[in-house]
């Protein structure tokens, strides 16, 4: 076992986590950062063989590398709380515990994937999932790609597809044109976003459009799309579909943090409802990398005792919080998306559980007991999130382990802790 001790423990090495590490690092305290990716950057700054990181990302990585009294545990996952102010983690080298004085959660967010007929066909992925594959070297040369769902991420994915040699045949955004126009009119408040949006303009962008069905036998061959008042069938080789992002709050819930609006609730210093436990970035509410960076810095300064430096960043945070609010209002999901799936459409891909099998259940616990929904490799991160949106179920309370792990890792837990293992 590799057991560590630190003053500040940061979970997540995306923009928020890196900003928190740099801010806390000014105090020369011992910092440990744990992240499940092989390299820092999170999803937005994901590195790979086909990636040219933006200058800002490179600056943050270089600054992280130069930190003293700093340990980065890449390719590692939190398994459980193993004691007071102690977390159990696992990676390919084994497992260990980390004792901390202050904890900063920068757990990010994940895509919301909603089931529709054919969504499990080969060739259908999440929008962000396809972007991650491209960054890891996937070539799309000569392939026809439909991108669908909601949110600014779709434009970034379309740009990645084009650079990888693919042809975007449709970019279907479910939001109505009126909302998009209102949003565009207000972008002048954030000049950097105006420049960014101009660079991502795509002639295949269609508002008030969403996928009805993915068609094909052994593999995706076409997509049926509701486009305004018309239904179109578009031949394609790939479909990348994502309906926005949802905060990763499972660890926070396990630790007892207060949750509001499906995100971690924090005060002006990014402190949660638990003393010495902070949170920043998308896990406190989806808002983009600019907001994540400033929230991470505030959390890092506050956790290391430099409240004056944190105070100086509050106005900047407010600016990007207003942008986050504008985005969330613009891309509210159309209630029609709740009716895309049929009774025989899979909700849980891991355990082959259909929507028809869970529609009569009273909640997530009953659903798992009667169908094994959420009992597979993703531990409900996909299907439970979809069910929460489709059926208005409350957020299920996570249980140990937070991720599938080796038996020798679970053996570290005390008998009482092991009793809670699912």
URBEL-V852180 format. One record per helix or strand of 3 or more residues. SS is the DSSP state (helix for helix, strand for strand). FROM is the first residue (numbers start at 1). LEN is the number of residues. Records with the same first field share a line. If there is no record, write none. Layout:
SS: FROM-LEN ; FROM-LEN
This chain:
strand: 4-8 ; 31-4 ; 70-4 ; 77-7 ; 86-6 ; 94-12 ; 109-3 ; 144-7 ; 167-7 ; 209-7 ; 222-6 ; 230-6 ; 238-6 ; 245-3 ; 277-3 ; 346-3
helix: 15-11 ; 55-11 ; 127-9 ; 153-11 ; 177-9 ; 187-3 ; 191-8 ; 250-6 ; 281-4 ; 289-15 ; 307-5 ; 314-17 ; 335-5 ; 355-4 ; 364-8 ; 383-9 ; 407-4 ; 415-4
